[in-house]
Amino acid sequence: MKKILGRGLAILALTAGLAGGSLAASDVRFGFSFSGGMAHIDGGDFNRYIRDQNAWVTESNDYWGDESHTIDWKEMKWLPKFGGELTLRFGRYLGIGLGAEYIKKTNPGTFGYAYEDSFIDYFSTYYEVFSENYSSQTTVSQTLTVVPITLSLYGFLPIGSRAEAYVKIGGGYYLGKLKSETSDEAENVYGDINYWNNGTPYPPHFHMVLTGNGTETWEATCNAFGAHFGAGFNFEVSNNLALFAEAFYRMANFKEWTGSGAQDYTIRQTWGETNSIDPTNLPFSDTMSYHDNFNGQLWSYDDIWDSLRTGTYLQFGMYENGDEPEENDWTENVRPTEINLNGFAFKVGVRIFFGGGR
């Protein structure tokens, strides 16, 4: 990486030297561009968390020899991007650009868990069937939005009368926002059903049904400085219009995410004896609700599972100020969450110039 960056700086130094001898006789051209493209990112803790959740589900099912856990959640690797840039050209070889981009993508996922168990107690004239069925579904939707404001130095190399190649290097200030919405639904059904030895129901029967649903939402922001370098190709359609394609590598790491969140949960329990073998019209019920608004920060840590193959699995989320996770026998490597945009990107677009020809 350092070798590539060094070559880029050497090329820019050369082009700047070439431009120095001709700037006095050159026209300064002002222009702007519009572009669209895709960025491939590492993601840091964001994508590692998704990888680790997939690994935990697979290894947990293998360990227990069942398929009780399910997951459908993929890493967020490719992000669409749109942007524009104001540019100044100094002669044929040198230019600067002030740009802004808009990068946004939503990454949904689901987790599931199902468990059931039953056993029978036999007596002289009847038997009891005890059963428990539990199921839960969690839906997650996280949206990452980034607005980079960049400053770039360009070095151009003409190729024929209408085309030119270029390299660029620069830095920027990145405005980041991460929004998360999680919804949970769960149900636990317990039954104690009596039967005569001939299989005829022998009421009364006892049932208990516990249902829960809830949501957790939070939004965090973080700003960071970044750097980029790359190369591209311009093709002039006319003296004032050019088409271009560009590829570049970006480095930007967001730390210290802070924001606010809210939790809403409702749990309802019904129970009692009935003459039906189904858990309907139960005589007793109770409902409990919970709501909380909080300010906090995103924290990451490794969850320790010695019995599973990988052993540790990253967790991250927003924790209320003063209630950060702590290291203990099952938690290690507690730290502020880091989400990066490190990776290659490409874009295509159109440039419009005003002023003299190159």
Backbone torsions as a table, in degrees:
resi	resn	phi	psi	omega
1	MET	NA	-44.5	179.0
2	LYS	-64.6	-34.8	-179.9
3	LYS	-65.8	-43.2	179.3
4	ILE	-63.3	-43.2	-179.4
5	LEU	-63.5	-39.7	179.3
6	GLY	-63.7	-40.1	177.3
7	ARG	-62.7	-40.1	179.2
8	GLY	-62.7	-42.8	178.3
9	LEU	-64.6	-37.4	179.1
10	ALA	-64.4	-41.5	179.2
11	ILE	-64.6	-40.9	179.2
12	LEU	-64.9	-39.8	177.9
13	ALA	-61.7	-40.2	179.1
14	LEU	-65.0	-46.0	-178.8
15	THR	-66.7	-35.4	177.8
16	ALA	-64.1	-38.6	177.6
17	GLY	-64.6	-41.8	177.5
18	LEU	-63.1	-38.8	-177.9
19	ALA	-70.7	-30.3	-175.5
20	GLY	-59.0	-34.2	-178.0
21	GLY	-76.8	-14.3	-174.6
22	SER	-122.3	0.6	-177.1
23	LEU	-61.4	-37.0	-176.9
24	ALA	-60.8	-31.3	-177.2
25	ALA	-101.4	7.6	-174.0
26	SER	-101.8	154.3	172.4
27	ASP	-84.8	145.5	171.6
28	VAL	-93.2	125.1	-177.9
29	ARG	-110.6	133.3	175.7
30	PHE	-103.3	143.3	179.7
31	GLY	-158.9	176.1	174.9
32	PHE	-147.5	161.4	-177.7
33	SER	-139.6	156.1	172.3
34	PHE	-127.4	141.7	-176.3
35	SER	-152.2	163.2	173.8
36	GLY	-142.9	154.1	-178.1
37	GLY	-176.6	-161.3	-178.4
38	MET	-135.0	146.8	177.2
39	ALA	-122.3	132.5	176.6
40	HIS	-102.4	123.5	-172.9
41	ILE	-120.1	154.8	169.8
42	ASP	-74.0	-48.9	175.2
43	GLY	93.1	-19.4	179.6
44	GLY	62.1	-133.1	-177.3
45	ASP	-63.0	-28.5	-178.7
46	PHE	-59.1	-54.1	-178.7
47	ASN	-78.6	-29.9	177.1
48	ARG	-64.2	-37.6	178.1
49	TYR	-59.0	-44.4	-179.7
50	ILE	-66.8	-42.7	177.0
51	ARG	-58.4	-44.6	-176.7
52	ASP	-69.2	-34.1	177.5
53	GLN	-66.7	-40.7	176.0
54	ASN	-62.8	-41.6	179.5
55	ALA	-65.6	-40.8	-179.2
56	TRP	-62.7	-42.7	179.5
57	VAL	-61.8	-47.6	-179.1
58	THR	-61.8	-47.3	-175.5
59	GLU	-73.5	-32.3	176.6
60	SER	-67.4	-43.0	177.0
61	ASN	-63.0	-39.6	177.8
62	ASP	-64.0	-40.9	-177.4
63	TYR	-64.7	-42.8	-178.0
64	TRP	-89.0	-10.2	178.0
65	GLY	71.1	33.5	177.5
66	ASP	-144.7	-173.6	179.2
67	GLU	-124.1	40.8	-175.0
68	SER	-70.0	-27.9	179.1
69	HIS	-101.3	139.6	175.8
70	THR	-132.5	154.5	177.4
71	ILE	-151.7	142.0	173.7
72	ASP	-138.2	85.7	-176.0
73	TRP	-153.0	120.1	-176.9
74	LYS	-109.8	154.1	177.7
75	GLU	-63.8	152.0	177.2
76	MET	-97.2	94.2	-175.4
77	LYS	-98.8	-39.4	-175.7
78	TRP	-110.0	127.2	-179.7
79	LEU	-121.9	132.1	174.9
80	PRO	-73.1	148.7	-178.6
81	LYS	-143.0	144.2	177.2
82	PHE	-135.4	146.9	-177.2
83	GLY	-164.9	177.5	176.6
84	GLY	-148.1	162.9	-176.7
85	GLU	-151.0	138.3	170.5
86	LEU	-95.9	132.9	-174.8
87	THR	-130.7	151.3	170.7
88	LEU	-125.0	127.1	176.6
89	ARG	-105.0	129.9	176.7
90	PHE	-111.3	95.7	-177.5
91	GLY	72.5	-154.1	-174.1
92	ARG	-86.6	-20.9	-164.8
93	TYR	-115.4	-13.8	-170.1
94	LEU	-134.0	146.0	177.4
95	GLY	-161.3	164.1	174.3
96	ILE	-131.4	154.8	-178.9
97	GLY	-142.0	138.3	174.6
98	LEU	-114.1	114.9	-171.8
99	GLY	-127.2	167.6	174.1
100	ALA	-144.9	143.6	178.8
101	GLU	-128.1	162.5	174.8
102	TYR	-130.0	116.5	-177.6
103	ILE	-121.4	126.1	-178.9
104	LYS	-153.7	136.6	174.7
105	LYS	-156.2	142.7	175.9
106	THR	-104.3	135.7	-176.1
107	ASN	-124.0	97.0	-178.6
108	PRO	-87.5	157.6	177.2
109	GLY	-159.2	162.9	178.4
110	THR	-136.2	145.4	172.3
111	PHE	-121.8	146.6	176.4
112	GLY	-139.4	152.6	175.7
113	TYR	-147.0	134.4	178.9
114	ALA	-138.4	138.3	-177.6
115	TYR	-145.2	137.9	174.8
116	GLU	-145.7	146.8	-178.7
117	ASP	-154.1	151.1	177.6
118	SER	-157.9	154.2	173.1
119	PHE	-154.5	165.2	-173.8
120	ILE	-125.0	135.0	170.7
121	ASP	-108.3	126.4	-177.9
122	TYR	-101.7	139.5	174.3
123	PHE	-125.2	-176.9	-173.0
124	SER	-64.6	-41.9	-176.1
125	THR	-117.3	-6.8	-178.2
126	TYR	-153.0	173.2	175.5
127	TYR	-141.0	157.5	179.4
128	GLU	-114.9	134.9	175.9
129	VAL	-108.5	113.1	176.9
130	PHE	-97.7	132.1	-178.4
131	SER	-141.6	150.6	175.2
132	GLU	-143.2	130.9	178.2
133	ASN	-130.3	123.0	-179.5
134	TYR	-125.3	138.5	174.9
135	SER	-146.5	145.3	177.3
136	SER	-144.7	152.1	178.7
137	GLN	-139.4	127.6	177.5
138	THR	-119.0	129.1	178.0
139	THR	-115.0	127.7	-178.1
140	VAL	-120.4	138.0	174.3
141	SER	-139.0	115.8	-179.1
142	GLN	-121.0	132.5	-176.5
143	THR	-118.2	120.8	177.6
144	LEU	-103.5	126.6	178.1
145	THR	-125.7	129.4	180.0
146	VAL	-134.5	134.2	174.8
147	VAL	-119.6	101.2	176.3
148	PRO	-84.9	134.6	171.3
149	ILE	-113.2	114.7	-166.6
150	THR	-121.8	153.1	172.3
151	LEU	-126.5	125.8	-174.3
152	SER	-128.5	144.9	171.9
153	LEU	-105.8	128.3	-176.4
154	TYR	-110.4	141.9	168.7
155	GLY	-122.9	125.5	-172.7
156	PHE	-109.7	146.9	176.3
157	LEU	-130.9	105.8	-179.2
158	PRO	-61.0	141.0	174.9
159	ILE	-129.4	95.2	-176.9
160	GLY	77.6	-165.7	-173.7
161	SER	-84.0	-22.3	-174.7
162	ARG	-120.9	-13.7	-173.6
163	ALA	-116.2	156.5	174.8
164	GLU	-156.0	146.8	172.0
165	ALA	-100.2	160.3	178.4
166	TYR	-152.2	156.9	169.3
167	VAL	-121.0	157.8	178.7
168	LYS	-146.6	154.5	175.3
169	ILE	-147.8	146.5	-178.5
170	GLY	-178.9	-170.0	179.4
171	GLY	-141.6	179.1	-178.8
172	GLY	-166.6	170.0	175.1
173	TYR	-113.8	126.7	-171.2
174	TYR	-112.0	125.6	177.8
175	LEU	-101.1	116.8	-174.8
176	GLY	-116.6	147.4	175.3
177	LYS	-144.2	134.0	177.7
178	LEU	-125.8	125.3	-179.6
179	LYS	-118.7	134.7	-177.2
180	SER	-129.5	137.3	174.8
181	GLU	-131.9	122.2	-179.6
182	THR	-125.5	130.4	176.5
183	SER	-123.5	140.3	-177.5
184	ASP	-125.2	138.5	172.1
185	GLU	-135.3	133.5	-178.4
186	ALA	-145.2	151.2	177.6
187	GLU	-145.9	134.5	176.6
188	ASN	-127.9	119.5	-176.7
189	VAL	-116.4	121.4	179.9
190	TYR	-117.3	136.9	179.7
191	GLY	-137.1	143.2	173.1
192	ASP	-128.0	94.5	-171.2
193	ILE	-106.3	132.8	-179.6
194	ASN	-101.8	140.7	177.3
195	TYR	-135.7	142.3	165.1
196	TRP	-65.8	162.5	-177.9
197	ASN	-62.3	-21.0	177.5
198	ASN	-85.2	3.4	177.6
199	GLY	94.0	-1.5	178.0
200	THR	-78.0	134.2	179.0
201	PRO	-57.4	142.7	-176.4
202	TYR	-125.7	82.4	-177.0
203	PRO	-71.5	164.3	7.3
204	PRO	-83.5	160.7	179.0
205	HIS	-117.4	149.4	179.5
206	PHE	-106.2	133.2	177.8
207	HIS	-131.3	153.3	171.3
208	MET	-145.6	130.0	-179.4
209	VAL	-126.7	125.7	178.4
210	LEU	-119.1	122.0	178.2
211	THR	-123.8	145.9	178.7
212	GLY	-145.2	145.6	173.1
213	ASN	-147.3	150.9	-178.0
214	GLY	-167.8	167.5	178.2
215	THR	-137.1	146.4	170.0
216	GLU	-130.8	125.2	178.2
217	THR	-125.8	143.4	172.1
218	TRP	-152.9	157.7	178.9
219	GLU	-138.6	127.3	-177.6
220	ALA	-127.7	148.2	178.3
221	THR	-125.1	154.4	178.3
222	CYS	-161.9	138.9	177.3
223	ASN	-116.0	150.9	-176.6
224	ALA	-153.8	155.4	171.4
225	PHE	-90.5	148.7	179.3
226	GLY	-144.5	172.9	179.2
227	ALA	-136.0	158.0	179.2
228	HIS	-152.3	156.1	172.9
229	PHE	-153.5	149.4	-177.7
230	GLY	-173.9	-166.9	-177.5
231	ALA	-149.2	158.2	-179.2
232	GLY	-158.0	-171.9	-174.5
233	PHE	-145.2	128.0	175.1
234	ASN	-107.2	142.2	172.1
235	PHE	-131.6	116.0	-176.7
236	GLU	-78.3	121.0	173.7
237	VAL	-80.8	-35.6	174.9
238	SER	-149.8	-176.3	-179.2
239	ASN	-63.9	-22.1	-175.4
240	ASN	-118.2	4.6	-175.9
241	LEU	-139.3	132.1	179.1
242	ALA	-140.1	147.1	171.1
243	LEU	-100.3	147.3	-178.4
244	PHE	-145.0	157.4	172.9
245	ALA	-136.3	143.3	-172.9
246	GLU	-148.1	145.4	172.1
247	ALA	-128.8	142.0	-179.1
248	PHE	-154.3	164.0	177.7
249	TYR	-112.4	135.2	-176.3
250	ARG	-119.5	143.8	174.6
251	MET	-130.8	116.5	177.7
252	ALA	-155.1	123.6	-176.5
253	ASN	-121.7	123.8	-178.9
254	PHE	-97.7	125.9	177.1
255	LYS	-127.6	165.7	176.2
256	GLU	59.7	54.6	175.0
257	TRP	-73.3	126.4	178.3
258	THR	-130.5	154.2	-180.0
259	GLY	177.5	-148.5	-177.2
260	SER	-143.1	160.1	-178.3
261	GLY	-150.6	176.9	179.0
262	ALA	-149.1	147.3	176.3
263	GLN	-128.7	137.1	175.9
264	ASP	-137.4	121.6	179.8
265	TYR	-136.1	143.1	175.9
266	THR	-132.7	129.7	178.7
267	ILE	-122.8	129.9	179.8
268	ARG	-124.8	132.5	179.6
269	GLN	-124.2	131.0	173.6
270	THR	-125.3	145.6	-177.2
271	TRP	-161.3	169.0	174.5
272	GLY	136.0	179.3	-179.4
273	GLU	-98.1	139.8	176.2
274	THR	-141.8	172.4	176.2
275	ASN	-88.9	-3.6	-177.4
276	SER	-95.6	146.5	175.9
277	ILE	-81.1	-7.4	177.1
278	ASP	-100.6	146.9	-177.1
279	PRO	-79.9	64.7	-179.8
280	THR	-120.4	152.1	177.7
281	ASN	53.0	47.2	179.6
282	LEU	-73.4	141.9	-169.8
283	PRO	-74.8	-21.1	-175.2
284	PHE	-122.4	147.4	179.0
285	SER	-152.8	157.3	178.9
286	ASP	-153.5	140.8	-179.4
287	THR	-128.5	136.2	177.7
288	MET	-128.5	132.5	179.6
289	SER	-122.2	151.0	-178.7
290	TYR	-141.4	136.2	176.8
291	HIS	-141.7	140.7	-179.8
292	ASP	-153.2	134.7	169.6
293	ASN	-110.3	142.1	-176.6
294	PHE	-152.3	158.2	170.8
295	ASN	-108.0	142.0	-175.8
296	GLY	-164.3	-163.9	-176.8
297	GLN	-140.3	151.5	176.2
298	LEU	-79.6	128.7	178.6
299	TRP	-125.8	146.6	175.5
300	SER	-120.6	151.1	174.7
301	TYR	-159.8	163.1	178.2
302	ASP	-98.4	123.5	177.8
303	ASP	-87.7	125.6	-172.6
304	ILE	-93.7	124.5	174.3
305	TRP	-131.1	88.8	-175.9
306	ASP	-63.5	-26.5	-176.4
307	SER	-77.8	-13.7	-177.9
308	LEU	-100.2	164.9	-169.0
309	ARG	-65.0	-50.0	-177.4
310	THR	-71.8	-41.1	172.9
311	GLY	99.7	-44.0	177.9
312	THR	-131.4	145.1	-174.4
313	TYR	-139.5	125.9	-175.1
314	LEU	-67.4	137.8	170.4
315	GLN	-123.5	146.3	170.4
316	PHE	-150.5	154.3	179.7
317	GLY	178.4	177.8	178.9
318	MET	-90.7	129.6	178.7
319	TYR	-118.1	137.7	179.8
320	GLU	-60.5	142.7	179.4
321	ASN	-55.5	129.4	-176.8
322	GLY	91.2	-5.4	-178.4
323	ASP	-124.9	36.5	-178.0
324	GLU	-68.1	152.8	177.1
325	PRO	-64.1	149.8	179.9
326	GLU	-121.4	151.6	178.9
327	GLU	-78.1	137.4	179.2
328	ASN	-155.3	-159.0	-176.1
329	ASP	-67.4	-19.9	-178.3
330	TRP	-121.7	7.3	179.8
331	THR	-138.0	131.8	177.9
332	GLU	-144.7	166.8	176.1
333	ASN	58.3	47.4	176.6
334	VAL	-71.5	132.6	-176.1
335	ARG	-163.4	160.1	173.2
336	PRO	-62.5	142.4	-178.9
337	THR	-66.2	135.9	176.7
338	GLU	-120.0	126.6	178.2
339	ILE	-125.5	122.8	-177.1
340	ASN	-116.9	161.5	174.7
341	LEU	-108.8	21.7	-176.9
342	ASN	-62.0	125.9	178.4
343	GLY	156.0	174.1	-179.7
344	PHE	-84.1	150.9	176.1
345	ALA	-140.6	157.5	174.6
346	PHE	-139.6	155.4	178.5
347	LYS	-152.7	156.5	174.0
348	VAL	-131.8	152.2	-178.6
349	GLY	-175.6	-162.9	-177.7
350	VAL	-130.4	139.9	175.4
351	ARG	-113.5	140.3	176.5
352	ILE	-123.6	127.9	-176.5
353	PHE	-119.3	154.1	173.9
354	PHE	-129.5	137.1	-179.3
355	GLY	122.1	-166.6	-176.0
356	GLY	-71.8	169.0	178.6
357	GLY	-75.9	164.6	-178.9
358	ARG	-83.2	NA	NA
